[in-house]
Amino acid sequence: MRYTSRFKSLIKNSESGGKEVPAIEVGRICIKVRGREAGRKCVIVDIIDENFVLITGPKSITGVRRRRANIDHIEPLDRKIEIEKGASDEDIVKALEKAELIEFMKERIKLSLEAV
């Protein structure tokens, strides 16, 4: 399956310390690349299965509400915060403040459309 192989390669890169592709892991900061929230940053809160993760902005900072997202609809960044699996939005805000990433999270990214 396409999703399974991509997911495993992202995890494999994380475990081997590879810097090419950030891993899909709890606390990883990502950009939503599809949907109404495209271009906004979010944080992975939990890994549901090989295709889906639970993300949040939190909504008070980035406008991304807590929801399930397909891993093909997010792009992991090289930044990560230390949070527990299933952390509340308040815990995530505190972790972002501690890492001094509040302003970084508020920035929106302009996505360009690629020709198919």
Steps between C-alpha positions, in 0.01 A plus 500: 500500500616849424417643844661219693833524321511879538410481868764235571769698317420808708526301822818328379668835427415618851646196670820507297559867575465593131453870431346472151136450600354586841305214657131478570515503880323655798609862543615548138398837353345471153336709230156408371529475121140411416156601619355822633791543740768461230806715571450499878732336748393226740640254753463120492331395825453127438558238231170325424624246243728481197285748304366744758624719783326724753605863458424835660612859443391573769207696359570801724843542336485370143131445431543122453253316720571158650418242233605183326717565194632277223881494503495592130330829595778620730866578440727443803751773585835462673366647825360298787364581846502274804141399579329188628289285268144639503606831662232766547505828308606679821801269537594562137478879544731474805748285304497747210560791740786311665658433157430864396309387190172693541584758231636227271171309531291810420674550163303366203668340202396584145472170312569488128303274269700249302404388150387138491 
